Amino acid sequence: MWWLGIIAGVVSAVSYRVDSFGVGLSIVAFTLVFVVHVNLKTFRSKSALWFLYGIAYYTTSLWWVNGYLAQEYGDASWVRWGLWPLLVVILSSSFLIIPWLVATLTPSRTLIALPFILVSLDILREHTDFSFAWLHPGLLLLDVGFSGWLSAVGAFGGGLMVYLLSSSIAWLIVNQSGRHKALTLVAVILMSFLLINQLLFLPQPSEQNESNASVRLLHGNFAGPHKLSKNDVIERVQRYVSLSLQAPKADIVVWPESSMSLPYEEIQPFVKNSLDKLKQKGVVVVWGGQARNGQHLQNVIYRSDRSSPIYFKQRLVPFGEYRPAWFIDWIERVTLSRGGDIQVLPNSIQEHEFGSLRAVLAVCYEALYSDVFASKLHAGNVAFLLSDVEWTHTPWVKQFLLKLSQVRAAEVGKSVIYATNQGHTSLVGPDGAVLRHVESQATQVMDVSVPLNEHQTLYTQHGHLWLLWLSGGALLLTHLANRRHPIKPNSFTQKRLFRAQ
């Protein structure tokens, strides 16, 4: 029954498109694949199970990449239909390490090992050449009110919780002789998760001194030819300046990514008078744009009272904003829609002061990375995420980018100011809740009072790399126990659910 991996993969992918039911669907998917795994006898069938799970999961959840590649490479449709399946196969192949790592383990010890292998894969995917730090179940915990856990162990730790719960349920299903004991274990794990979450969610003493700042967010609604038309960019900047100067005055104004979607050096002479009005009125604006370094373009963030970028985007969209060297050699005659790759320069400053705001910055795709804010925070009290989602027409992807900003806010315990073009411009509170959001896609302003929180969460202080050490230790102990105290296959009392394969 290795083909059930297809069903599990599809269910797992669909879980990210629903709200409160997402965690439940994810648990069902992993429970299914765990149960099938321990009921299959051959290494080949187990490998087929996990590979098909990966194929179904990535095909379903990354289907939107088809449209993205079509937009980036235009008429070169062979790139779209050649590259996208290649990416799905490569990413799916990472699951083949699972049957190899548990090949010698008994079924019960396999169920212990699987959660730690999966969370390790989630973490390691952030460091691949393909840089698809894609979805994992920890990103769904906020939907069921587990922001306390996210502030302690982060989304990766939350993913481990989902895997452990799924493994416990799988043990309950396959362990016929100890079902009462297994049911008790599942209940204890679930109640422990709920109780500890409530304890972690209690306010910290330092939070009682929380202050607020007034921020104006601009929501953009430009697309297609208007994005790269010089006249349209000039007109857009002038209009955004006018909206930024409207009363009441805010401590800072935030525009979306791509607000100045051509290099600043080319636009600045035409919008200088408008930008000078901001200085005269003492209004500071932060916007996403581009800078030019010779022949290279950079995806950056500017502030209106400085002429050079204050932030350079570090994590680029693979095969869109950048291409690996081997890929360029493979299709050296085919260029991106913008004509070339984005250049990455290191940032010299991690936190930026805007009056009472000490902010860490990020741009769009970077929100997929677990340390986008946590690695930069020292004493900061707010986070900015500037985004442009004009490139996708897939509603759930736009909605999930907002969910990512909520998860990152809950992890670091800081408000996230999320300004977008054609997305869901919002103010996200330190607990991950959306405090304000735009109601339509019309160009508009949203004035918000932003909670500024100095408190550093456990996740901010300790990160998630300890999970790799924990997982490595758990796998080592499991294999040592399996070697020193081997258990005969028939001692794990269970009724085979499927024919041996």
C-alpha positions in Angstrom: 0.0 0.0 0.0 2.9 2.3 -0.7 0.7 4.3 -3.0 -1.0 5.8 0.0 1.9 8.1 0.2 0.2 10.1 -2.6 -2.9 10.6 -0.5 -0.9 11.6 2.6 1.2 14.1 0.5 -1.9 15.7 -1.0 -3.6 16.0 2.4 -0.5 17.4 4.0 -0.3 20.1 1.2 -4.0 21.0 1.5 -3.6 21.5 5.3 -1.9 24.8 4.6 -4.9 26.2 2.6 -7.4 25.9 5.5 -7.4 27.7 8.8 -8.4 26.0 12.1 -8.5 22.5 10.5 -5.0 22.7 9.1 -3.2 21.2 12.1 -5.7 18.4 12.2 -5.2 17.6 8.5 -1.5 17.6 8.9 -1.7 15.2 11.9 -3.9 12.9 9.8 -1.5 13.0 6.9 1.6 12.1 9.0 -0.3 9.5 11.0 -1.3 7.8 7.8 2.2 7.8 6.4 3.7 6.6 9.7 1.2 3.7 10.0 1.8 2.6 6.4 5.6 2.8 6.9 5.7 0.4 9.8 3.3 -2.0 8.0 5.5 -2.3 4.9 8.2 -4.9 5.0 10.6 -4.1 2.2 13.0 -1.2 2.0 11.9 -0.6 -1.6 8.2 -0.2 -0.7 9.1 2.2 2.1 11.2 4.2 -0.2 8.4 4.4 -2.7 6.0 5.5 0.0 8.1 8.5 1.1 9.1 9.5 -2.5 5.4 9.5 -3.6 4.6 11.4 -0.5 7.1 14.1 -1.5 6.0 14.1 -5.1 2.3 14.6 -4.1 3.2 17.2 -1.4 5.4 19.4 -3.5 3.4 19.0 -6.7 0.3 20.3 -4.8 1.9 22.9 -2.7 4.3 24.3 -5.3 1.9 24.3 -8.3 2.0 28.1 -8.2 5.7 28.0 -9.1 4.6 27.2 -12.7 3.0 30.6 -13.1 5.9 32.3 -11.4 8.5 30.7 -13.7 6.2 31.6 -16.7 6.3 35.3 -15.6 10.1 35.3 -15.1 11.1 33.5 -18.3 8.4 34.7 -20.7 8.3 32.8 -23.9 10.8 30.2 -22.8 8.1 27.8 -21.7 10.5 24.9 -21.9 12.3 26.3 -18.9 9.0 26.3 -17.0 8.1 22.7 -17.8 11.6 21.5 -17.5 12.7 23.2 -14.3 9.5 22.9 -12.3 9.3 19.0 -12.4 13.1 18.9 -11.8 12.6 20.9 -8.6 9.7 18.7 -7.4 11.8 15.6 -8.0 14.9 16.9 -6.2 12.9 18.2 -3.2 10.9 14.9 -3.0 14.1 12.9 -3.1 15.1 14.4 0.3 12.4 12.1 1.9 14.4 9.0 0.7 16.8 9.5 3.6 14.0 8.5 6.0 13.7 4.7 5.1 17.5 4.5 5.0 17.9 6.0 8.5 15.3 3.6 10.1 16.1 0.5 8.0 17.3 -1.5 10.9 14.9 -0.2 13.6 11.9 -2.1 15.0 8.5 -0.7 14.3 8.2 0.9 17.8 11.6 2.5 17.6 10.9 3.6 14.0 7.9 5.6 15.4 10.2 7.2 17.9 12.8 8.1 15.3 10.5 9.5 12.5 9.6 12.8 14.2 13.2 13.7 14.8 14.2 12.8 11.2 11.4 15.0 9.8 12.2 18.0 11.9 15.8 17.7 11.0 14.9 17.7 7.3 12.7 20.8 7.8 15.6 22.7 9.3 18.2 21.5 6.8 16.1 22.5 3.8 16.7 26.1 4.7 20.4 25.6 3.8 20.1 23.9 0.4 21.3 25.4 -2.8 17.6 25.6 -3.9 16.7 27.6 -0.8 13.1 26.4 -0.8 12.5 26.8 2.9 9.0 25.6 2.2 6.1 24.7 4.4 6.2 22.6 7.5 3.4 21.9 10.1 4.8 24.2 12.8 3.6 27.1 10.7 0.0 26.0 11.4 0.1 26.1 15.2 -1.0 29.7 15.4 -4.4 28.7 14.0 -5.1 26.7 17.1 -3.8 29.3 19.6 -0.3 27.8 20.2 1.6 31.2 20.1 3.0 30.4 23.5 4.8 27.4 22.1 6.0 29.4 19.1 7.6 31.9 21.4 9.5 29.2 23.2 10.6 26.7 20.6 9.7 28.4 17.3 7.9 27.0 14.3 10.4 24.1 13.9 9.8 23.1 17.5 6.1 23.3 16.8 6.6 21.0 13.8 8.3 18.5 16.1 5.2 18.6 18.3 3.0 17.7 15.4 5.2 14.9 14.4 5.4 13.5 17.9 1.6 13.6 18.3 1.2 11.9 14.9 3.7 9.2 15.9 1.9 8.6 19.2 -1.5 8.2 17.3 0.2 5.9 14.9 1.5 3.8 17.8 -2.0 3.7 19.2 -3.3 2.3 15.9 -0.7 -0.4 15.3 0.0 -1.5 18.8 -2.9 -3.9 19.4 -1.8 -5.3 22.8 -1.1 -2.0 24.5 -3.9 0.2 23.1 -5.0 1.4 26.6 -1.4 2.5 27.4 -1.0 4.1 24.0 -4.3 6.0 24.4 -3.1 7.3 27.8 0.2 8.4 26.3 -1.5 10.4 23.5 -3.9 12.0 26.0 -1.0 13.0 28.3 1.1 14.5 25.4 -1.9 16.5 24.2 -2.8 17.8 27.6 0.9 18.7 28.3 1.0 20.7 25.1 -2.1 22.6 26.0 -1.0 23.3 29.6 2.5 24.4 28.8 1.2 26.6 26.0 -1.0 28.4 28.5 1.9 28.9 30.9 4.1 30.2 28.2 1.4 32.6 27.1 1.4 34.4 30.5 2.5 38.0 30.2 6.1 38.7 31.2 6.8 41.5 33.8 8.6 43.6 31.3 5.6 43.6 29.0 3.7 45.8 31.5 5.9 48.7 30.4 4.9 48.3 26.8 4.8 51.5 24.8 3.2 52.4 21.5 4.1 54.2 18.3 2.0 55.7 15.5 2.7 54.2 12.1 1.1 54.8 8.7 1.1 51.8 6.3 0.5 52.3 2.6 -1.1 49.5 0.7 -0.2 49.2 -3.0 -2.2 48.0 -5.9 0.0 48.2 -9.0 0.8 45.4 -11.4 2.1 44.3 -14.8 3.4 47.1 -17.1 2.6 49.8 -14.5 5.3 48.2 -12.2 8.2 48.8 -14.6 7.0 51.9 -16.4 9.2 54.9 -15.5 6.3 57.4 -15.7 4.1 55.2 -13.6 6.8 54.8 -11.0 7.3 58.6 -10.8 3.6 59.2 -10.5 3.3 56.4 -7.9 6.0 57.9 -5.7 4.4 61.4 -5.9 1.1 60.0 -4.9 2.6 58.0 -2.0 4.3 61.1 -0.8 1.0 63.0 -0.8 -0.7 60.2 1.2 2.2 60.1 3.6 1.9 63.8 4.4 -1.8 63.7 5.2 -2.8 64.5 8.8 -2.4 63.2 11.4 1.4 62.9 11.3 2.8 59.5 12.1 6.1 58.5 13.7 7.0 56.7 10.6 5.3 55.8 7.2 5.9 52.4 5.6 5.5 51.7 1.9 5.4 48.2 0.4 8.2 46.4 -1.4 8.7 47.6 -5.1 7.1 51.0 -4.4 10.1 52.4 -6.3 10.3 49.4 -8.7 13.1 51.0 -10.8 16.6 51.9 -9.5 16.5 54.8 -7.2 19.4 56.5 -9.1 17.2 56.7 -12.2 14.1 58.0 -10.5 15.5 60.3 -7.8 15.9 63.4 -10.1 12.2 63.2 -11.0 10.9 62.8 -7.5 13.4 65.0 -5.6 10.9 67.8 -5.0 8.3 65.3 -3.6 10.9 63.7 -1.3 12.1 67.1 -0.1 8.6 67.8 1.1 8.9 64.8 3.5 12.1 66.3 5.0 10.5 69.7 5.3 7.5 68.2 7.2 9.8 65.9 9.3 8.1 62.8 8.0 10.3 59.7 7.7 9.3 57.1 5.1 10.6 53.6 4.6 10.1 51.9 1.3 11.1 48.9 -0.7 12.9 49.5 -4.0 15.9 48.8 -6.1 19.5 50.1 -6.3 22.0 49.8 -9.1 25.6 48.8 -8.6 27.2 49.0 -12.0 25.4 46.3 -14.1 23.9 44.7 -10.9 20.5 45.3 -9.4 19.9 45.0 -5.6 16.6 44.5 -3.8 16.8 47.0 -1.0 15.0 49.2 1.6 15.4 52.9 1.7 14.5 55.6 4.2 13.5 59.0 2.9 16.1 61.0 4.9 19.0 59.0 3.4 20.3 58.6 -0.1 21.7 55.1 0.2 19.9 51.8 1.1 19.6 50.9 4.7 18.9 47.2 4.1 19.9 44.7 1.4 17.7 41.6 0.9 19.6 38.5 1.8 17.3 35.6 0.9 16.4 35.6 -2.8 13.7 33.7 -4.6 15.4 30.8 -6.3 15.3 30.8 -10.1 13.5 34.1 -10.0 15.7 36.7 -8.3 18.8 34.5 -8.6 19.9 31.4 -10.5 22.5 28.8 -9.3 25.7 28.7 -11.4 24.9 25.3 -12.8 21.5 26.6 -14.0 23.0 29.6 -15.8 25.5 27.3 -17.6 22.6 25.0 -18.6 20.5 27.8 -20.1 23.0 30.6 -20.5 21.0 32.2 -23.3 17.8 32.6 -21.3 17.6 35.6 -19.0 15.2 36.6 -16.3 12.3 39.1 -17.0 14.4 41.8 -15.4 17.4 40.8 -17.4 19.7 39.5 -14.6 20.1 38.2 -11.1 19.7 40.3 -8.0 23.0 41.1 -6.2 23.3 40.4 -2.4 25.4 42.6 -0.2 25.9 42.1 3.5 24.1 44.4 6.0 26.3 46.3 8.4 23.4 47.2 10.7 20.9 44.7 12.1 18.6 47.1 13.9 17.4 50.5 12.7 16.1 53.4 14.8 13.1 55.5 13.8 12.4 57.6 16.9 11.1 55.2 19.6 11.0 52.3 17.1 14.1 50.0 17.0 13.2 47.8 14.1 14.6 44.8 12.3 13.8 44.7 8.6 13.0 42.0 6.0 11.7 41.7 2.5 8.9 39.4 1.3 10.4 35.9 0.6 12.7 36.2 3.6 9.7 35.6 5.9 10.0 31.9 4.9 13.2 31.7 6.9 13.0 30.9 10.6 15.8 33.4 11.6 14.6 36.3 9.5 14.0 38.4 12.6 15.3 36.3 15.5 19.0 36.4 14.3 18.9 40.2 14.1 17.2 41.1 17.4 19.3 42.3 20.3 17.2 45.0 21.9 14.7 45.7 19.1 11.1 46.3 19.8 9.4 45.9 16.4 9.8 44.2 13.0 9.1 45.5 9.4 8.2 43.1 6.6 7.8 44.8 3.2 6.3 42.6 0.5 5.2 42.5 -3.1 2.9 39.6 -4.1 1.9 41.0 -7.5 3.7 38.1 -9.1 1.1 35.5 -8.0 -2.6 35.2 -8.6 -2.9 32.3 -6.1 -5.1 33.5 -3.2 -3.9 31.0 -0.7 -0.2 31.9 -1.3 -1.0 35.6 -0.5 -2.9 34.5 2.6 -0.1 32.3 3.7 2.4 35.1 3.4 0.4 36.9 6.0 0.3 33.8 8.1 4.1 33.7 8.0 4.3 37.2 9.3 2.0 36.2 12.2 4.2 33.2 13.0 7.4 35.3 13.0 5.7 37.8 15.3 4.7 35.1 17.8 8.2 33.6 17.7 10.0 36.8 18.6 7.3 38.5 20.6 7.4 41.6 18.5 4.7 43.4 16.5 5.2 43.0 12.7 4.4 45.9 10.4 3.4 44.1 7.2 3.1 46.4 4.2 2.3 44.8 0.8 1.4 45.4 -2.8 -1.7 43.3 -3.7 -1.4 41.3 -0.5 -2.9 41.6 3.0 -1.3 44.7 4.5 -1.7 44.3 8.3 -0.5 45.1 11.8 0.4 41.9 13.6 0.6 41.9 17.4 3.4 40.4 19.5 1.2 37.2 20.0 0.7 36.7 16.3 -2.8 38.1 16.2 -3.8 40.4 13.3 -4.8 43.7 15.0 -5.6 45.6 11.8 -5.7 44.8 8.1 -6.9 46.4 4.9 -10.4 45.5 3.7 -9.8 45.9 -0.1 -7.1 46.0 -2.7 -7.5 49.7 -3.5 -4.4 51.9 -2.8 -5.0 53.2 0.7 -3.4 54.2 4.0 -3.9 52.5 7.3 -3.0 54.4 10.5 -2.2 52.1 13.4 -0.9 52.3 17.0 1.9 49.7 17.2 2.8 48.0 20.5 6.6 48.2 21.1 7.8 45.3 23.1 11.4 45.1 24.6 11.0 41.5 26.0 13.0 38.8 24.3 11.4 35.4 23.9 13.0 32.1 24.6 13.1 31.5 20.9 14.8 34.8 20.2 17.4 33.9 22.9 18.1 30.3 22.0 16.9 29.8 18.4 16.2 26.3 17.0 19.6 24.7 16.3 19.4 22.9 19.6 16.6 20.9 17.8 19.2 19.4 15.5 21.4 18.3 18.5 18.3 16.9 20.2 17.3 15.0 17.0 20.8 13.7 16.5 20.9 12.5 20.1 17.5 10.9 19.9 18.4 9.0 16.7 21.8 7.9 18.2 20.1 6.6 21.4 17.4 4.8 19.3 20.0 3.0 17.2 22.1 2.1 20.2 19.1 0.7 22.0 18.1 -1.3 18.9 21.6 -2.7 18.7 22.1 -3.6 22.3 18.5 -4.8 22.9 17.2 -6.2 19.6 13.5 -7.1 19.5 12.2 -9.8 17.3 9.7 -8.5 14.7 6.8 -10.5 16.1 7.3 -9.1 19.6 5.7 -5.8 18.5 2.2 -7.1 18.8 0.2 -5.7 16.0 -2.2 -6.8 13.3 -0.9 -6.0 9.9 -3.2 -3.6 8.3 -1.9 -4.2 4.7 -0.4 -7.1 2.8 3.3 -7.3 3.2 5.1 -5.4 0.4 
